[in-house]
């Protein structure tokens, strides 16, 4: 008991994960940090020996040799050059329509078709652009759930957790965090009951079942942006593929045909994939993939082909948890926050990566990329000053486990927040909204 008490005290004194390992007859204490290389998509764990806990709960700190300080991450990695106005227009256009032709991209960003081609290729390399899909999961019958985990004592090893969660098709995003909790997991399930059984399965994994921990789960509803689904999710979605039977001669509204499933999975991995290649790869008739894609858009299952950038050189990702304490004050101050969402910044990514309503505790979850410590402090102050009647907690992602938030430049005039400000709150006048779609012809996607 004394050893556990000392360990808990040490955890409160250190920013990162503190764990204990029994080496011989000694209770050795280590502080663990993890860094994530967005290019290689691998997590590197670093441990620092803090000392040992002796019988009776005493702590003997380690005697480290003094050494010349190593350069910090900020100095080791040069700052990313700021995006100019033309680049921001082009990135926004790609975020709103990843399959836009180079001709349309040129018109939207004020350049020629050939220039838009060379600029797009340069931005793909500069920012690590991946072409993905924004899918309306609700139309497929899936609900989103957020789980926060707080470990007491030892935390699981990151390598084991990565391997364990990678095989779970329900899990779309997970990360180790510092702050009020130690881990966050975003999962999908069709019903609350299905999610409850999935949580039992997750907690029974060898990586978790022997650890003392508290798990807090809540349903959530995305208000702004989205969390991309992994390819593994399509193992679950396969169950929604409709096959004609006597009992079910027609598909339900949330069912997919075999062709729709195939095209959706292909484009989720690469939303600019050539339709002819998809036809040939899956022995589909000529033009089938393109027709099926348009059908998925008409059904609003595909919201848009979009992008996510893996090289934006932010310092860290912050998650702000806003618990509603006084509903009256919260509602009165809401328009000010909506204005802040609509009036985006000049960074290469949107000011807010993700905003969702959560129910336990009732409030908001807001995610943002942070480029320096000053910006982090300003973000906290801004949220506290513009949203009243709340309690704010912040988490910092210390080590991504799998999945990611969508790093893109969303045109906020196409957001739900803009519609509320114009139609319900009457706070702003309607603005001219850019159209990122084009009239499709037989050759619309020939060069994308």
C-alpha positions in Angstrom: 0.0 0.0 0.0 2.9 2.4 0.9 4.5 1.7 -2.5 1.3 2.5 -4.4 0.8 5.7 -2.4 4.4 6.8 -3.3 3.8 5.9 -6.9 0.6 8.0 -7.1 2.5 10.9 -5.5 5.3 10.6 -8.2 2.7 10.5 -11.0 1.3 13.8 -9.7 4.8 15.4 -9.8 5.6 14.4 -13.4 4.0 15.5 -16.7 4.4 12.2 -18.6 3.6 8.5 -17.8 5.2 7.2 -14.6 5.4 3.4 -14.3 6.9 0.9 -12.0 9.0 -2.1 -12.9 10.1 -4.8 -10.5 13.8 -5.5 -11.3 15.2 -8.1 -8.9 14.0 -7.0 -5.5 13.8 -3.3 -6.4 10.7 -1.3 -7.3 12.2 0.9 -10.0 10.3 3.9 -11.3 10.5 5.2 -14.9 9.0 8.2 -16.7 7.9 7.2 -20.2 7.4 9.5 -23.2 6.5 8.7 -26.7 7.0 10.5 -30.0 5.2 9.9 -33.2 6.9 10.2 -36.6 4.1 11.3 -39.0 6.2 10.3 -42.0 7.0 6.7 -41.0 3.8 6.4 -38.9 5.8 4.7 -36.1 5.8 5.4 -32.4 9.1 5.7 -30.5 9.1 5.2 -26.7 11.7 6.8 -24.5 12.1 6.0 -20.8 13.9 7.8 -18.0 14.9 6.2 -14.8 13.6 8.3 -11.8 14.7 6.1 -8.9 13.4 3.3 -6.7 10.8 2.9 -4.0 12.0 1.1 -0.9 10.2 -0.8 1.8 7.9 1.5 3.8 7.3 3.7 0.8 10.4 5.8 0.8 11.8 7.0 -2.6 15.4 7.0 -3.5 15.9 9.3 -6.5 18.3 8.4 -9.3 21.7 10.1 -9.6 22.0 11.2 -13.2 25.1 12.4 -14.8 25.0 16.0 -16.0 25.3 16.3 -19.7 25.2 19.0 -22.3 21.5 19.7 -23.1 20.4 18.3 -26.5 18.6 20.6 -28.9 14.9 20.8 -28.4 12.4 19.5 -30.9 11.5 23.0 -31.9 15.1 23.8 -32.8 15.8 20.4 -34.4 12.8 20.8 -36.8 12.8 24.0 -38.8 9.5 25.9 -38.8 7.3 25.2 -41.8 7.2 28.3 -44.1 3.8 30.0 -43.9 1.4 29.3 -46.6 0.7 32.2 -49.0 -2.8 33.2 -50.0 -2.8 31.2 -53.2 -1.7 28.0 -51.3 -4.4 28.5 -48.8 -7.0 28.8 -51.5 -5.7 25.7 -53.2 -5.6 23.7 -49.9 -9.1 24.8 -49.1 -10.4 23.8 -52.5 -8.8 20.3 -52.1 -10.3 20.1 -48.6 -13.7 20.8 -50.0 -13.4 18.6 -53.1 -10.5 16.3 -53.3 -11.5 15.1 -56.8 -11.8 18.6 -58.3 -10.1 18.8 -61.7 -7.0 20.9 -62.1 -9.0 23.3 -64.3 -11.5 23.9 -61.4 -8.7 24.1 -58.9 -7.1 26.8 -61.0 -10.4 28.8 -61.2 -10.9 28.6 -57.4 -7.3 29.6 -56.6 -6.7 32.1 -59.4 -4.2 30.3 -61.5 -4.0 28.4 -64.8 -4.8 24.7 -65.1 -1.1 23.8 -65.6 0.0 26.0 -62.7 -2.6 24.4 -60.4 -1.3 21.0 -61.4 2.4 21.8 -60.4 1.3 23.7 -57.3 -0.9 20.8 -56.2 2.0 18.3 -56.6 4.2 20.6 -54.6 1.7 20.9 -51.8 1.2 17.1 -51.7 4.9 16.7 -51.0 5.2 19.7 -48.7 2.3 18.9 -46.4 2.0 15.1 -46.8 -1.5 15.3 -48.4 -3.5 12.1 -48.3 -6.8 11.9 -50.2 -9.6 10.4 -48.2 -13.4 10.4 -47.9 -15.7 12.2 -45.5 -18.4 9.6 -44.9 -21.8 10.2 -43.2 -21.6 7.3 -40.7 -25.0 7.9 -39.3 -26.5 7.1 -42.7 -24.7 3.7 -42.5 -26.3 3.1 -39.1 -23.2 3.9 -36.9 -22.9 6.0 -33.8 -19.7 7.6 -32.4 -18.5 7.1 -28.8 -15.6 8.6 -26.9 -13.9 6.8 -24.1 -11.5 8.4 -21.6 -9.2 6.2 -19.5 -7.4 7.0 -16.3 -4.8 4.4 -15.1 -4.0 4.0 -11.4 -0.5 2.7 -10.9 1.1 1.1 -14.0 0.0 2.1 -17.5 0.0 -0.3 -20.4 3.0 -0.5 -22.8 2.4 1.5 -26.0 3.6 -1.3 -28.3 1.1 -3.8 -26.8 -1.8 -1.3 -27.0 -1.0 -0.4 -30.6 -1.1 -4.1 -31.6 -4.3 -4.8 -29.5 -6.3 -1.9 -30.8 -5.1 -2.2 -34.4 -7.1 -5.4 -34.7 -10.3 -3.8 -33.4 -12.5 -2.6 -36.4 -14.7 -0.6 -34.0 -11.8 1.7 -33.0 -11.0 4.5 -35.4 -8.7 6.7 -33.2 -6.7 6.2 -30.0 -3.9 8.1 -28.3 -2.1 8.5 -25.0 -2.7 11.9 -23.5 -1.6 13.9 -20.5 -3.9 15.8 -18.2 -7.1 14.6 -16.5 -6.9 11.3 -18.4 -4.2 9.0 -19.7 -5.9 7.7 -22.9 -8.6 8.5 -25.4 -10.4 6.1 -27.7 -12.9 6.9 -30.5 -15.1 4.0 -31.4 -18.1 3.2 -33.7 -21.1 1.0 -32.9 -24.6 0.6 -34.3 -26.4 0.8 -30.9 -25.6 1.6 -27.3 -26.0 -2.1 -26.5 -23.5 -3.1 -29.1 -21.0 -0.5 -27.8 -21.5 -1.7 -24.2 -20.5 -5.3 -25.3 -17.6 -3.9 -27.2 -16.3 -2.1 -24.1 -16.5 -5.3 -22.2 -14.4 -7.0 -24.9 -11.9 -4.1 -24.9 -11.4 -4.1 -21.1 -10.9 -7.9 -21.2 -7.9 -7.6 -23.5 -4.6 -8.8 -21.9 -3.2 -5.2 -22.2 -6.0 -3.8 -20.0 -7.6 -6.5 -17.8 -4.8 -6.7 -15.2 -4.5 -2.9 -14.8 -6.4 -0.8 -12.3 -8.1 1.9 -14.3 -11.3 4.0 -14.6 -13.1 4.1 -17.9 -15.5 6.9 -18.9 -17.5 6.5 -22.1 -20.0 8.8 -23.7 -21.9 9.1 -27.0 -20.8 12.0 -29.1 -22.1 13.9 -32.2 -19.8 15.7 -34.5 -20.6 19.4 -35.1 -17.5 20.4 -37.1 -15.2 18.3 -39.2 -14.9 14.5 -38.7 -12.6 11.7 -37.6 -11.6 9.5 -40.6 -12.4 5.8 -40.5 -9.7 3.2 -40.8 -9.7 0.6 -43.6 -10.3 -2.0 -40.8 -13.7 -0.5 -40.2 -14.9 -2.0 -43.5 -14.7 -5.4 -41.8 -17.7 -4.2 -39.8 -19.3 -2.5 -42.7 -19.3 -5.8 -44.6 -22.2 -6.8 -42.4 -24.3 -4.0 -44.0 -23.9 -5.3 -47.5 -27.3 -6.3 -48.8 -27.9 -9.6 -50.6 -31.3 -10.4 -52.1 -33.3 -13.0 -50.2 -36.9 -14.0 -50.1 -37.1 -12.4 -46.6 -35.4 -9.2 -47.7 -36.0 -8.5 -51.4 -35.0 -4.8 -51.1 -32.2 -3.1 -49.2 -32.8 -0.9 -46.1 -31.8 2.7 -46.2 -28.6 2.0 -44.3 -27.6 -1.0 -46.4 -25.0 -1.1 -49.1 -24.9 -3.1 -52.3 -21.8 -5.1 -53.0 -20.7 -2.5 -55.6 -21.3 0.4 -53.3 -19.2 -1.3 -50.6 -16.4 -1.9 -53.0 -16.2 1.6 -54.3 -16.6 3.2 -50.9 -13.7 1.1 -49.5 -11.5 1.9 -52.5 -12.1 5.6 -52.3 -11.7 5.8 -48.5 -8.1 4.6 -49.0 -7.6 7.0 -52.0 -10.4 9.3 -52.9 -8.7 10.3 -56.2 -8.4 6.7 -57.4 -9.1 6.3 -61.1 -12.6 4.9 -61.7 -11.4 2.7 -64.6 -8.8 1.1 -62.4 -11.4 0.3 -59.8 -13.6 -1.3 -62.5 -10.7 -3.4 -63.8 -9.4 -4.4 -60.3 -12.8 -5.7 -59.2 -14.1 -7.0 -62.6 -16.9 -4.4 -62.7 -18.5 -3.3 -66.0 -17.1 -0.2 -67.7 -18.3 3.0 -65.9 -19.7 1.1 -62.9 -17.3 2.7 -60.3 -18.1 6.2 -61.5 -21.9 5.6 -61.5 -21.7 4.0 -58.1 -19.7 6.9 -56.7 -22.3 9.3 -57.9 -25.0 7.1 -56.3 -23.2 7.2 -53.0 -23.0 11.0 -53.2 -26.7 11.2 -54.1 -27.5 9.1 -51.1 -25.3 11.5 -49.1 -23.3 8.6 -47.7 -20.3 10.3 -49.2 -20.3 13.9 -48.1 -17.2 14.8 -50.1 -13.8 13.5 -51.2 -11.3 15.5 -49.1 -7.7 15.6 -47.8 -5.8 15.2 -44.6 -2.3 16.5 -44.2 0.3 14.5 -42.2 3.1 17.1 -42.2 2.0 20.4 -40.7 4.8 20.7 -38.1 2.5 21.6 -35.2 3.9 21.3 -31.7 1.1 19.1 -30.4 -2.6 18.4 -30.6 -4.8 19.7 -27.8 -8.2 18.5 -26.7 -10.3 20.9 -24.7 -13.2 19.4 -22.6 -15.9 22.0 -21.9 -18.4 20.9 -19.2 -21.6 22.8 -19.1 -22.3 24.1 -15.6 -24.8 26.9 -16.2 -27.0 26.3 -19.3 -28.4 29.8 -19.4 -25.0 31.5 -19.6 -23.7 28.8 -22.1 -26.6 29.4 -24.5 -26.3 33.2 -24.4 -22.6 33.1 -25.2 -22.8 30.4 -27.9 -23.1 32.8 -30.9 -19.7 34.3 -29.9 -18.0 30.9 -30.2 -19.8 30.2 -33.4 -18.4 33.4 -34.9 -14.9 32.3 -33.8 -15.4 29.0 -35.7 -16.6 30.7 -38.9 -13.9 33.4 -38.8 -11.1 31.0 -39.3 -7.3 31.6 -39.1 -4.6 32.0 -41.7 -2.9 28.7 -40.8 -2.7 25.8 -43.3 -5.2 23.9 -41.2 -8.5 25.0 -39.7 -8.4 26.6 -36.3 -10.6 23.7 -34.9 -9.9 20.2 -36.2 -12.9 18.7 -34.5 -15.9 19.9 -32.4 -18.4 17.5 -31.0 -21.2 17.4 -28.4 -20.6 14.9 -25.6 -23.0 13.8 -22.9 -20.9 12.6 -20.0 -20.2 15.2 -18.7 -22.6 17.2 -20.9 -20.7 19.8 -23.0 -18.3 20.0 -25.9 -15.0 18.4 -27.0 -12.8 20.7 -29.1 -9.6 19.6 -30.8 -7.0 22.0 -32.2 -3.5 21.8 -33.5 -1.1 24.0 -31.5 2.0 25.5 -33.1 3.5 27.1 -30.0 2.9 27.5 -26.2 1.7 31.0 -26.6 -1.1 29.9 -28.9 -2.1 27.2 -26.4 -2.5 29.7 -23.6 -4.4 32.1 -25.9 -6.7 29.3 -27.0 -7.6 28.4 -23.4 -8.2 32.1 -22.6 -10.3 32.6 -25.7 -12.5 29.6 -24.9 -13.0 30.7 -21.3 -13.9 34.2 -22.3 -16.2 33.5 -25.2 -18.0 30.5 -23.7 -19.6 31.2 -20.4 -21.0 28.8 -17.8 -18.4 26.1 -18.3 -15.6 24.3 -16.6 -12.6 23.7 -18.9 -10.1 20.8 -18.8 -7.4 20.3 -21.4 -5.6 17.2 -22.6 -2.5 17.0 -24.7 -1.9 14.1 -27.1 1.5 12.7 -26.1 1.6 9.7 -28.4 -0.9 8.7 -31.1 -1.8 5.0 -31.1 -3.8 4.7 -34.3 -5.9 6.8 -36.6 -5.8 10.6 -36.7 -8.0 13.7 -36.8 -8.5 15.2 -40.2 -6.0 18.0 -40.8 -7.5 20.1 -43.6 -8.6 23.6 -44.3 -12.4 23.5 -44.3 -14.4 26.4 -45.8 -16.4 27.3 -42.7 -19.1 29.0 -44.8 -20.2 25.5 -45.6 -20.5 24.6 -41.9 -23.5 24.1 -39.6 -22.2 27.0 -37.5 -22.5 29.4 -40.3 -26.1 28.4 -41.0 -27.0 28.9 -37.4 -25.4 32.4 -37.3 -27.3 33.5 -40.4 -30.7 31.8 -40.0 -31.2 31.4 -36.2 -29.1 34.0 -34.4 -29.1 36.6 -37.2 -25.6 37.6 -36.2 -24.1 37.9 -39.7 -25.5 38.6 -43.1 -25.3 35.9 -45.8 -22.0 35.8 -47.5 -21.1 34.6 -51.0 -20.4 30.9 -50.7 -18.0 29.3 -53.1 -19.1 26.3 -55.1 -16.5 23.5 -55.1 -18.5 21.1 -57.3 -18.5 21.2 -61.0 -20.9 19.9 -63.7 -19.7 16.4 -64.3 -19.1 15.2 -67.8 -17.7 12.0 -69.2 -14.2 13.3 -68.8 -14.5 15.2 -65.6 -12.1 12.9 -63.7 -9.8 12.0 -66.5 -6.8 13.9 -65.0 -7.4 13.3 -61.3 
